[in-house]
Amino acid sequence: DVKVTQSSRYLVKRTGEKVFLECVQDMDHENMFWYRQDPGLGLRLIYFSYDVKMKEKGDIPEGYSVSREKKERFSLILESASTNQTSMYLCASSLQWDTQYFGPGTRLTVL
Amino acid sequence: AQKVTQAQTEISVVEKEDVTLDCVYETRDTTYYLFWYKQPPSGELVFLIRRNSFDEQNEISGRYSWNFQKSTSSFNFTITASQVVDSAVYFCALTSGSGNTGKLIFGQGTTLQVKP
């Protein structure tokens, strides 16, 4: 059974804080992805990684960074959280360009 | 450019009605994959189906069926005898094979409400 987990379902942070969102997959997938989902804007790709220590910018990377030190773990970092980063964050993983499997999502609120 | 259009923003039906969710895509690649995902209120995107561009056979899985037509660049999803548990947001998505790493292009989603 495919399994993608995210460290928190709900998170509340203050403006200026450094925020870490963790994603772990147990399927030995090469690719991992971070999306954010906002009403009216759909799903937008922030960053993705196709191998350990490799990363590529997605459509909206500004204000975010990522880390992939191990194949199974992909972290999204908000260096200095801002209120416009309040959103639903979804992590996914896949084998090359096969089906992406998603985690349960993290609802982040930045006050 | 690649694009996925789900023209129906919201659909409301009464339980047991059939409902079709439309998806139209654009790509210049000859090799591509199309997907449907379901997002229930809990928020997780649940994978429903994947089709590749060389396989135009329609697929049926229980009450769900999918109609893929390359001639009209459409990949429509029909739920037969809808149930309240089908209420969710449904996303159609595309990924193409131009040496890409599996990036998905999502449509805007269709919110389906099934009323008892």
Interface residues (C-beta under 8 A of the other chain):
Chain A: N31 F33 G42 L43 L45 F48 Y50 E56 G58 M88 L90 A92 S94 Q96 W97 D98 T99 Q100 Y101 F102 G103 P104 G105 R107
Chain B: Y33 F35 Y37 S42 G43 E44 L45 V46 F47 R50 F91 T95 G97 N100 T101 G102 K103 L104 F106 G107 Q108 G109
